[in-house]
């Protein structure tokens, strides 16, 4: 069975950068939020990795594939 690598959120930035995700404070409505993510994949070189994401509760469809490792 061949499974795709899973991406993980490694940091969230609101009023400051949080790398310990259990310390994130609630964001103020309308505040800018940035998610940094990455995956461990020993088969694909980092420059060739592509990601797709969907913000649950905010988007109905998946975003187009991207090499970016940050969304805001």
C-alpha positions as CSV (number, residue, x, y, z in Angstrom):
1,X,0.0,0.0,0.0
2,X,1.4,3.4,-1.0
3,X,0.3,6.4,1.1
4,X,0.9,10.1,0.7
5,X,3.1,11.9,3.3
6,X,1.1,13.9,5.8
7,X,1.8,17.6,6.2
8,X,2.0,19.1,9.7
9,X,1.5,22.6,10.9
10,X,4.8,23.7,12.4
11,X,4.0,27.3,13.3
12,X,1.1,29.7,13.5
13,X,1.6,33.5,13.5
14,X,-1.1,35.9,14.8
15,X,0.1,38.5,17.2
16,X,3.4,36.6,17.5
17,X,4.8,33.3,16.1
18,X,3.7,30.2,17.9
19,X,5.7,27.0,17.4
20,X,4.2,25.3,20.4
21,X,0.7,25.0,19.0
22,X,-0.9,24.3,22.5
23,X,0.0,27.9,23.4
24,X,-1.9,29.7,20.7
25,X,-4.1,32.5,21.9
26,X,-7.5,33.1,20.3
27,X,-7.3,35.4,17.4
28,X,-9.2,38.6,17.2
29,X,-11.9,38.6,14.5
30,X,-10.4,40.0,11.3
31,X,-6.8,39.4,12.5
32,X,-4.2,38.1,10.0
33,X,-3.3,34.4,10.6
34,X,-0.4,32.6,8.9
35,X,0.1,28.9,8.9
36,X,3.6,27.4,8.3
37,X,3.6,23.7,7.4
38,X,5.9,21.0,6.2
39,X,6.1,17.3,5.6
40,X,8.6,14.5,6.0
41,X,9.0,12.6,2.7
42,X,12.1,10.7,2.1
43,X,11.1,9.9,-1.6
44,X,10.6,13.5,-2.8
45,X,13.3,16.2,-2.7
46,X,12.0,19.3,-0.8
47,X,12.2,21.6,-3.9
48,X,9.8,19.2,-5.7
49,X,7.2,18.8,-3.0
50,X,3.7,20.1,-3.7
51,X,0.9,20.7,-1.3
52,X,-2.8,21.2,-1.4
53,X,-4.9,22.5,1.4
54,X,-8.4,23.4,2.4
55,X,-9.3,25.5,5.4
56,X,-12.1,23.5,7.0
57,X,-15.1,25.7,7.9
58,X,-14.0,28.5,5.5
59,X,-13.5,26.8,2.1
60,X,-15.5,24.2,0.3
61,X,-12.9,23.1,-2.2
62,X,-9.2,22.3,-2.2
63,X,-6.8,25.0,-3.3
64,X,-4.6,24.4,-6.3
65,X,-1.3,22.6,-5.8
66,X,1.5,24.8,-4.6
67,X,5.1,24.5,-3.5
68,X,4.5,27.2,-0.8
69,X,4.9,26.1,2.8
70,X,3.0,29.0,4.2
71,X,-0.6,30.3,3.8
72,X,-2.2,33.4,5.2
